[in-house]
Amino acid sequence: MIIGPAKEDDWDWISQQHAQTAWESLSPERQSEVSVDDVASKIADQVAKSREQHGITNQVFVAFDSTGNRNGFVWVDQILSGFTGKTQAYILDVVVLKEYRRKGIGRMLMAEAEAWAKRNGFDYIGLNVSSRNEAAIALYREEGFEIETFRMWKKIG
């Protein structure tokens, strides 16, 4: 397994995977209200904006197998915490393709994100996770992450 910084030709693939993850994190009710293509379009806009605004303040690391196939990625950035007012590292997304899961790749990508955060002087690293993604929640807990907040929503119209 090789993990390295994303290259320009990785970004279309990263955007597609990021959109799929976003789609899968929606509840079935929310999925019925928006198409996966709508989500992909919004994600593409967000990716372009993030890359334009943040430059080197964020990094994507891609995992490749020995044949050069992409296995997954982790996208780490910095945010200003609305609770503490301090800048901290923040994982925007972690993706491991289904056929490569349960092989330690997610753990290696998380370690790479944490190493990036330490190199850049951050004391904390955070992330969001879908409440239905039990495998990811278990991994993050094993890696020492603690629940800080729950994001909830209610349809009112």
N, C-alpha and C positions, 0 to 999 in steps of 0.2 A: 504494500500500500504506500502510495506517495501522496503527500498533502502539500499543496503549494498555493501561492496567491492566484486568484482568478486572472485569466488573460482576456483580452478584448473579445476573442471568439467564444468565450464561455458565457457571455452575458445573455444571449438569447435563451440558452438552455437554463441558466439560473432564473431568468424571468418566468419561463414556463413552469419550472418546478415550484417557484415561489407562489405563482398563481394557483397551482393545484393544491398546495398546502393551505392557502387562504380559503379556497373553496371547500376543502374537506373540514376546515375548522368551523364552518357555519353550521348552524342547526338545520335539520331538514326543513323546517318552516322557512328559514331565511333563504335556503337554497331554492325553494319553490318560487321565491320572489325575484331572483336574479339569476341570470345564466352564467355558466362557467366562463363564457366568452366575455361577458360584462366584467367579471372579476379580473380576468386576464388583461383586459384593456386598462382598467384602473391600476393594476399592479405594474404594468409596463410604464404608465405615467409616473407612478411613485418611484420606480427604479431609476428612470431617467432623471427625475428631480433630485433624488438622493445623491446620485453620482455627480450631478452638476454642482449641487450646493456643498457637499461635504468633502469632495476630493479625497485627500489622504486621511481624513479623520475616521474613515470606515474601511473595513477590509473584508473581502470574501476569500475564504480558503476552500479549495476544491480537492476532493479525494479522488485519486485515479488508481486503477488496478495496474498490474504489470503490462497489460496490453494497451494502456492508454484510455480505457473506458472510464467515463465519469461515474463515480459511485454515489457521490453526495457532496454537500457543501455546508459551510456555516458562514453566516453573514453577521459580523459584529460591528457595532457602531458606538458612538457615544451619545448620551442624552443628558439633559439637565433634569434631575429628579424633581418632580412637582411636590414631593413630600419633604425632602431634605434640602433642596436648593443646591445640591452638589452635583458635579458632573460625574457620571459613572459609565462604565462600559455596558452595552446592551446588545443582546443577541436578537437580531431581527428575524432570523430564520435558521433552522437546522433541517436539512433534508438528507435522508439516506434512501436511495431507491429501494423499492420493496424486495427485489431479488438479492440485495446486499445487506439486508437488516439482520440483526442478531449475530454479527460478526465482529463487533467492537468498533465499527467505523464511526458511529455516533459518538462514542466515548472519546475516540481520537480527535474528532472534529471539535468537541467541547473543550478538550485539553488545549487545542490550538487556539481557540478563542480566548481561553483564560490566559494563555501565555502572551497573546497579543495585548490583552488588557493590562497585564503586569508590566510588559515592556513599555506601555504608554502611560504608566503611573497611576492607574485606577485602583482604588481600594475595593470597589464593589462591581459585580457584574450581575445583570438581571435579564429576564426574558418573560415572554407570555407563552402560554401553552393552552391548547384547546382542552376544555374539561373532559372531553370524550377520548383524548389521546392518552390512554392509561399507560402504554409502553413508554412514551416520552416522559410522563410524570414520574414513573418509577426510575427511569434513568437520571432525571434531574435531581430527584431526592437522593439517589445513591451518590451523585456527584456533589452533594452538600447544599443544594438549593433549598430554600425555605419558602413557604407560601407567604406572600406579603399582602396581596389584595385579590379579590375576585371581581371580574368584570361581569356585570349582569345587564340584561335588557328585557324590555317588556313591550309587546306590540300594543299600541293604544289607538290605532286607527284602522 
